[in-house]
Amino acid sequence: MAAPKVAVVGAGVIGLSTALCITEACPSCSVTVLSDQFSPNTTSDVAAGMLIPHTYPGTPIHVQKQWFKETFTYLFAISNSAEAAEAGIHLVSGWQVFKSTPKQELPFWSDVVLGFRSMSEAELQKFPQHRFGQAFTTLKCDCPPYLLWLKKRLKATGVQMYTRKVADLWELHREYNVVVNCAGIGAHQLVGDEKLFPVRGQVLKVHAPWVKNFIRDGDGLTYIYPGIHRVTLGGTREKDIWNLSADPGTTQDIFDRCCSLEPSLQEARDIKVKVGLRPSRQSVRLQREDLSQGGFKLPVVHNYGHGAGGFSVHRGTAKEAARLVQECIAALKSSSSRAKL
Ligand code: FAD
């Protein structure tokens, strides 16, 4: 069999990181990324990019923890390298605060982030409406720079990238041996997945360079995440809403909620509003499927449905998708050598 041809559909953080893991796991593969949008026009560009996991109710916790750990370890190494600034990866410390003590005081990811501990009384004094809090250090991706960095790595390994809207994965069966579906919310239409739904998120990106620590309300709805150049203020979670237009009333509400956590934000300048649709599911769809029509087969690997936590687990799920691609290629090789006998 000649160099296996692999197409990755989608150029958000999931598609680009999956393409990179495939080139690492299968250096003899010829990898192509096909996407109707690239950075800065993907959901991944809107995200805050904080490594604080979202929980997928349909996925075992030990699997989610493994995905998070692999992602954290990978990005921690980048943050400690000369690549950090270009990749937009940095460590950030801060607080997650609660109005009452949560049922689960130790989240499953508490021993993956750095220095996780309960907040001291002195720290809690900064948040008079809150009774309990956790302090830790985690990583943050500045999303557009990270996507550009991934693209640069892919180009350096010879990966081709084309702007193309795929109407049906089957249309790729003549050109490619394996197709990887990383279409995010686009998979709703592309593969008709009714279990996939949008959770609309609106955020503000502001200039407030004095804000150095992250602050997250324990319900996950209000947050202040400082990046290298701008601070992300959030947010909203609106299930089944497909509208990508910013709502001015919501902008004011987000700004007010964030100012009540960090009053100095009243001085924030240059407010930009962004909206994205989280590709949400009970569990990430990370599996093989063999499509077949008229005696032809097309092995597909799905890797989509990362909801509110795509950045937090992207490297872990990309590695698993690359392993599934290797399985597909091994199966193709063994069936082509059987056919020659
Ligand atoms: P996308 O970025 O949407 O990429 C999908 C790609 O597929 C796009 O390139 C699209 O053009 C392409 N595509 C779709 N359909 C087709 C088709 N038919 N043909 C060709 N191409 C197609 N996660 C975190 O971990 N931490 C955070 O702090 C965080 N904050 C967030 C804040 C907000 C406001 C939002 C909206 C999300 C946030 N997320 C966060 C979640 C994160 O953004 C997503 O989980 C992640 O971006 C999903 O990546 P993706 O590559 O699957 O999707």
Residues whose N, C-alpha, C, O or C-beta is under 5 A from the ligand:
A	BS01	FAD	V9 G10 A11 G12 V13 I14 G15 L34 S35 D36 Q37 F38 T42 T43 S44 V46 A47 A48 G49 M50 R164 K165 V166 C182 A183 G184 I185 G186 A187 L190 G201 Q202 V203 G276 L277 R278 H306 G307 A308 G309 G310 F311 S312
